[in-house]
Amino acid sequence: MSGQGFSVLQPGVFTLIQDEGRFGSHQLGLTTGGPADPLAFHWANRLCGNALGVSALEVNVGGLVLESNVATRIAVCGADMPISINQSPRSPWRSYPVKAGDRIELGYASRGMRAYLAVAGGLDIPAVLGSTATVVREAMGGLNGNKLQSGDFLPCRQDPSEDCLVLPEGYRPLYGQRAILRVILGYQQDYFSAEQQQRFFSHEYSVSSQSDRMGCRLEGTAISADVGGILSEGICLGAIQVPPDGQPIILMQDRQTIGGYPKLGSVLSLDLAQLAQLTPGSKVSFELITVEQAQTILHLSADYFRETTLQPC
């Protein structure tokens, strides 16, 4: 293979090229895409000295094997996946130098669902409508609009620096089998009676095996709206749709651009990273917050991220 970069020896279960997302194309019926866990994605890029939104790999479940033909640096953040370079175990949440001939392997996740592999300078992938984000349903972005395949080649620039950075353990997200998701009610909340809202906020739900990057389907106490449907309208990230069966669906990065199910509200965008790391059968519950509280939480989180100092290895 000509050029500098990584050959895909094994693509893993479902590995996607993602950048920050494809914005401004909803009028064309194209969704945003982007990383399901933006926090882990941003940390991986920051550990490589990159701008936060450059192209990296989202490794769903695991099983990825790459071979390098370039001197550069990589970092893996997110789900607990065994990492090795030339069969020598490595740790996540830090960067490592690699050179031509090195073999990088990610095993299968023992905790969490998604890990992000970033490379110094980002992957050099042509943008489609301003983004490299892969949305397989739309055959858009990445390499030919598809998940990685054996034999694919991931170009990147050379970066011979052997500088190594690590995120201290106390700053790393913890992934488990349970999450509390904060919710802001929406303008359709009046379609749900006080009793139905109480049912939703006072019960625990399980993550369905039918969940994906389009939506997280929940199983548990059914809730109902006073209307069977509404005129289709634009849908925001994190919207909580309630279909006729009463089982809520939380819309994720690959959500459809319009929909006609009533929506109780939206999950705080920051909390969707936790949701994206939950395996089927994990438990979620909900906590009501105001718009003002949501804004404060997001501002404080952004400040915390910026002010966290990476340490040399």
C-alpha positions as CSV (number, residue, x, y, z in Angstrom):
1,M,0.0,0.0,0.0
2,S,1.5,3.4,-1.0
3,G,1.4,6.4,1.3
4,Q,1.8,6.7,5.0
5,G,-0.7,5.4,7.5
6,F,-2.2,2.2,8.9
7,S,-3.4,-1.0,7.1
8,V,-6.5,-2.6,8.5
9,L,-5.7,-6.3,9.2
10,Q,-8.9,-6.9,11.1
11,P,-11.7,-4.3,11.2
12,G,-13.3,-5.3,14.5
13,V,-17.0,-5.7,15.1
14,F,-18.0,-2.2,14.0
15,T,-15.3,0.4,13.6
16,L,-16.1,3.8,12.2
17,I,-14.2,6.9,11.2
18,Q,-15.6,9.8,13.1
19,D,-14.9,13.5,13.4
20,E,-17.0,16.1,15.4
21,G,-20.0,15.5,13.1
22,R,-21.7,16.8,9.9
23,F,-23.5,20.0,10.8
24,G,-25.8,22.1,8.6
25,S,-27.1,19.2,6.4
26,H,-30.4,18.4,8.1
27,Q,-32.3,20.1,5.3
28,L,-30.9,17.4,3.0
29,G,-32.1,14.7,5.3
30,L,-28.6,13.9,6.5
31,T,-28.0,13.4,10.2
32,T,-25.0,14.7,12.2
33,G,-23.1,11.5,13.1
34,G,-20.0,12.1,15.2
35,P,-18.6,10.2,18.2
36,A,-21.1,8.5,20.4
37,D,-18.9,9.3,23.4
38,P,-17.5,12.8,22.7
39,L,-15.6,13.0,26.0
40,A,-13.5,9.9,25.3
41,F,-13.1,11.0,21.6
42,H,-11.8,14.4,22.7
43,W,-9.4,13.0,25.3
44,A,-7.9,10.7,22.7
45,N,-7.3,13.6,20.3
46,R,-5.9,15.8,23.1
47,L,-3.5,13.1,24.2
48,C,-2.1,13.2,20.6
49,G,-1.8,17.0,20.6
50,N,-4.7,17.3,18.1
51,A,-7.5,19.7,17.7
52,L,-10.4,18.1,19.5
53,G,-12.6,17.3,16.5
54,V,-10.1,15.8,14.0
55,S,-10.8,12.3,12.5
56,A,-10.2,9.3,14.6
57,L,-11.6,5.7,14.9
58,E,-14.6,4.7,17.0
59,V,-14.1,1.1,17.9
60,N,-17.4,-0.5,18.9
61,V,-17.1,-3.6,21.0
62,G,-13.5,-4.2,19.8
63,G,-11.5,-6.6,17.7
64,L,-9.5,-4.1,15.7
65,V,-6.0,-4.9,14.4
66,L,-3.9,-2.4,12.5
67,E,-0.4,-2.4,11.0
68,S,1.6,0.9,10.8
69,N,3.9,2.0,8.0
70,V,4.6,5.4,9.6
71,A,6.3,6.9,12.6
72,T,3.6,8.6,14.7
73,R,1.8,8.6,18.0
74,I,-1.5,7.0,19.0
75,A,-3.8,7.1,22.0
76,V,-6.8,5.0,23.0
77,C,-9.6,6.3,25.3
78,G,-13.0,5.0,26.3
79,A,-14.2,1.4,27.0
80,D,-11.9,-1.0,28.7
81,M,-10.4,-2.9,25.7
82,P,-7.1,-4.7,26.0
83,I,-4.5,-2.8,24.0
84,S,-1.2,-4.1,22.7
85,I,1.6,-2.9,20.4
86,N,3.6,-5.8,19.0
87,Q,1.9,-8.1,21.5
88,S,3.1,-6.0,24.4
89,P,0.2,-4.8,26.6
90,R,-0.4,-1.1,26.8
91,S,-2.7,1.1,28.9
92,P,-5.5,3.4,27.7
93,W,-5.8,7.1,28.4
94,R,-2.2,7.8,27.3
95,S,-0.3,8.3,24.1
96,Y,2.4,6.0,22.6
97,P,4.9,6.3,19.8
98,V,4.6,3.8,17.0
99,K,6.8,3.1,14.0
100,A,6.7,1.4,10.7
101,G,6.0,-2.3,11.1
102,D,4.2,-2.0,14.4
103,R,1.1,-4.0,15.0
104,I,-1.7,-2.4,17.1
105,E,-4.4,-4.6,18.5
106,L,-7.5,-3.8,20.5
107,G,-9.3,-6.7,22.1
108,Y,-12.9,-6.9,23.2
109,A,-14.4,-4.6,25.8
110,S,-14.8,-5.8,29.3
111,R,-16.5,-2.6,30.5
112,G,-18.1,0.0,28.3
113,M,-18.9,-0.3,24.6
114,R,-16.8,2.1,22.6
115,A,-13.2,3.2,22.5
116,Y,-11.5,5.8,20.4
117,L,-8.2,5.5,18.7
118,A,-6.6,8.8,17.7
119,V,-3.4,9.4,15.8
120,A,-1.2,12.5,15.9
121,G,-2.5,15.0,13.3
122,G,-5.7,13.0,12.8
123,L,-6.5,10.6,10.0
124,D,-6.3,12.1,6.5
125,I,-9.7,11.3,5.2
126,P,-11.5,13.3,2.5
127,A,-14.5,15.2,4.0
128,V,-18.0,14.8,2.6
129,L,-20.2,17.9,3.1
130,G,-17.7,19.2,5.5
131,S,-17.2,16.1,7.6
132,T,-15.6,12.6,7.7
133,A,-18.2,11.3,10.1
134,T,-19.4,7.8,9.0
135,V,-23.1,7.2,8.9
136,V,-23.6,3.8,7.5
137,R,-27.3,4.1,7.0
138,E,-26.7,7.1,4.7
139,A,-23.6,5.6,3.1
140,M,-21.9,8.9,4.0
141,G,-18.4,9.8,5.2
142,G,-15.5,7.6,6.3
143,L,-14.2,5.2,3.6
144,N,-17.0,4.7,1.0
145,G,-19.6,5.5,3.6
146,N,-19.0,2.2,5.4
147,K,-17.6,0.7,8.5
148,L,-13.9,-0.4,8.2
149,Q,-13.1,-3.5,6.2
150,S,-10.1,-5.8,6.1
151,G,-7.7,-4.3,3.6
152,D,-8.7,-0.7,4.1
153,F,-5.9,1.9,4.4
154,L,-6.0,4.8,6.9
155,P,-3.7,7.6,5.7
156,C,-2.1,10.0,8.2
157,R,1.0,12.2,8.4
158,Q,4.3,11.3,9.9
159,D,5.0,12.6,13.5
160,P,8.3,11.2,14.7
161,S,8.0,12.9,18.1
162,E,8.1,10.4,21.0
163,D,6.5,12.7,23.5
164,C,4.1,10.8,25.6
165,L,1.2,12.2,27.6
166,V,-1.2,10.5,30.1
167,L,-4.5,11.5,31.7
168,P,-4.3,10.9,35.5
169,E,-6.6,8.2,36.7
170,G,-8.7,10.6,38.8
171,Y,-9.9,12.4,35.7
172,R,-10.9,9.4,33.7
173,P,-14.6,8.5,33.3
174,L,-15.8,5.4,35.1
175,Y,-18.0,3.0,33.1
176,G,-20.4,0.7,34.7
177,Q,-23.8,-1.0,34.3
178,R,-25.9,1.9,35.6
179,A,-26.4,5.6,34.8
180,I,-28.5,8.5,36.0
181,L,-29.4,10.7,33.0
182,R,-30.4,14.3,33.5
183,V,-33.4,15.5,31.5
184,I,-34.7,18.8,30.4
185,L,-38.5,18.8,29.7
186,G,-39.6,20.0,26.3
187,Y,-42.5,22.0,24.9
188,Q,-44.4,18.7,24.4
189,Q,-44.3,17.8,28.1
190,D,-48.0,18.8,28.3
191,Y,-48.8,15.8,26.1
192,F,-47.8,13.7,29.2
193,S,-49.9,13.9,32.3
194,A,-48.4,14.5,35.7
195,E,-49.0,10.8,36.5
196,Q,-47.2,9.7,33.3
197,Q,-44.3,12.0,34.0
198,Q,-44.1,10.6,37.6
199,R,-44.0,7.1,36.2
200,F,-41.1,8.0,33.9
201,F,-39.0,9.7,36.6
202,S,-39.6,7.2,39.4
203,H,-38.8,4.0,37.5
204,E,-35.6,2.4,36.3
205,Y,-35.3,1.2,32.7
206,S,-33.0,-1.4,31.0
207,V,-31.0,-0.7,27.8
208,S,-32.4,-2.9,25.0
209,S,-30.2,-5.1,22.8
210,Q,-31.9,-3.3,19.9
211,S,-30.1,0.0,20.7
212,D,-27.6,1.4,18.3
213,R,-26.0,4.7,17.2
214,M,-29.4,5.9,15.9
215,G,-31.3,5.5,19.2
216,C,-31.1,3.8,22.6
217,R,-34.2,1.8,23.2
218,L,-35.3,1.3,26.7
219,E,-37.4,-1.5,28.3
220,G,-39.4,-1.0,31.4
221,T,-42.5,0.8,32.7
222,A,-44.6,2.0,29.8
223,I,-45.7,5.7,29.6
224,S,-48.2,7.2,27.3
225,A,-49.0,10.5,25.8
226,D,-52.4,12.1,25.3
227,V,-51.8,12.1,21.5
228,G,-51.0,9.2,19.4
229,G,-48.7,11.1,17.1
230,I,-47.7,14.6,15.9
231,L,-46.7,16.2,12.7
232,S,-43.2,15.2,11.8
233,E,-40.6,17.8,12.9
234,G,-36.9,18.2,13.5
235,I,-35.4,16.2,16.3
236,C,-32.6,17.2,18.6
237,L,-29.8,15.1,20.0
238,G,-30.9,13.3,23.2
239,A,-34.7,13.7,22.5
240,I,-36.8,11.2,24.4
241,Q,-39.4,9.8,22.0
242,V,-42.3,7.8,23.2
243,P,-43.8,5.5,20.5
244,P,-47.2,3.8,20.9
245,D,-45.8,0.9,22.8
246,G,-44.8,3.3,25.6
247,Q,-41.1,2.2,25.7
248,P,-38.9,5.4,25.5
249,I,-36.3,5.8,22.8
250,I,-33.4,8.3,23.4
251,L,-32.1,9.6,20.1
252,M,-28.4,9.4,19.5
253,Q,-25.8,10.7,17.0
254,D,-27.2,8.9,14.0
255,R,-30.8,9.8,14.7
256,Q,-33.2,10.5,11.9
257,T,-33.6,14.2,11.1
258,I,-37.4,14.3,11.6
259,G,-40.0,12.2,13.5
260,G,-43.6,12.2,14.6
261,Y,-43.6,10.6,18.0
262,P,-44.3,12.8,21.0
263,K,-41.2,13.8,23.0
264,L,-41.2,14.2,26.8
265,G,-37.9,16.1,26.8
266,S,-34.2,15.7,26.1
267,V,-31.3,14.0,27.9
268,L,-28.5,16.4,28.8
269,S,-26.0,16.1,25.9
270,L,-23.1,15.6,28.4
271,D,-24.9,12.4,29.8
272,L,-25.2,10.8,26.4
273,A,-21.5,9.8,26.6
274,Q,-22.4,7.6,29.7
275,L,-25.4,6.2,27.8
276,A,-23.3,5.3,24.8
277,Q,-21.0,3.2,27.0
278,L,-23.8,1.1,28.6
279,T,-24.1,-2.5,27.4
280,P,-27.5,-4.2,26.8
281,G,-29.2,-4.9,30.1
282,S,-27.6,-2.0,31.9
283,K,-30.0,0.2,34.0
284,V,-30.8,3.9,33.6
285,S,-32.9,6.2,35.6
286,F,-33.7,9.9,35.1
287,E,-33.4,13.1,37.0
288,L,-35.2,16.3,36.1
289,I,-33.2,19.5,35.7
290,T,-33.9,23.0,34.4
291,V,-32.5,24.7,31.3
292,E,-30.5,27.0,33.6
293,Q,-29.0,24.0,35.5
294,A,-28.2,22.3,32.2
295,Q,-26.3,25.4,30.9
296,T,-24.4,25.7,34.2
297,I,-23.4,22.0,34.1
298,L,-22.2,22.3,30.5
299,H,-20.1,25.4,31.2
300,L,-18.5,23.9,34.3
301,S,-17.8,20.6,32.4
302,A,-16.1,22.5,29.5
303,D,-14.0,24.5,32.0
304,Y,-13.0,21.3,33.8
305,F,-11.9,19.7,30.6
306,R,-9.8,22.7,29.5
307,E,-8.2,23.2,32.9
308,T,-7.2,19.5,33.3
309,T,-3.4,19.2,32.8
310,L,-2.1,16.1,31.1
311,Q,1.1,14.7,32.6
312,P,4.2,13.5,30.8
313,C,4.6,9.7,30.8
